[in-house]
Amino acid sequence: MNVDTILLHNGSMFWDAPTTVGAFSSGSFSVSNKEGTILVGASGAVRFILETGGKRGLPVAVGFSAPAVGSARASVHLNAGPQTAYDNLFTEENKKETIVDGIANDGNPKQTALTFQTIPGQITSFTITQRDV
């Protein structure tokens, strides 16, 4: 999964910026408010391109907000930009599922179901799971 676009709001900055995440591995990034800001928290969105072995990558936008006051929110949106993910945040778990064309280990075409999930919090979780169709 490659980082495509980054969007930060309210004086937020990355301590550890998002990077490319290899197949079947995990990655993380951390965001905080810039020094000098008061009661702002951290918020923004990142769009990744998930390489599925199909003809094109799948854009996956993850939005997040961890305000100093109020509820943490997060979202995941497929085939969307980071602004869409940021503008449509949820205080509860958010899931999206899609079927993608890929290539099996034997080189033959294969379809896979991917589920994308965000769980908001001071540490927001974003998980992708796959299953055979």
C-alpha angles and dihedrals in degrees: 000000000000126000109245109169134005126202122184127183140193098020093309121158136182120252088183112016121219114266138184112296117211125227115287093003137103135241138184142195133189131217132191138167117269119259113274097033118117127209093348106117120193130289143159143105141256128207117210129188111224113208108217102171089255127115095281139012123263114242111225118185120196120193126193141178127182105175123192087236123029136024127325113242136190141172144184124211129182122220090007139112127249093259090061090051092049094046093051107050125159132206090213135054112298123202135184127179132195139169115236133190114238143152124264123225089262090058096252123127114267137179120224131187113227123196118198118197135181125191113190125222142112082295105038116206123214116184134178120199127181135201135178117260 
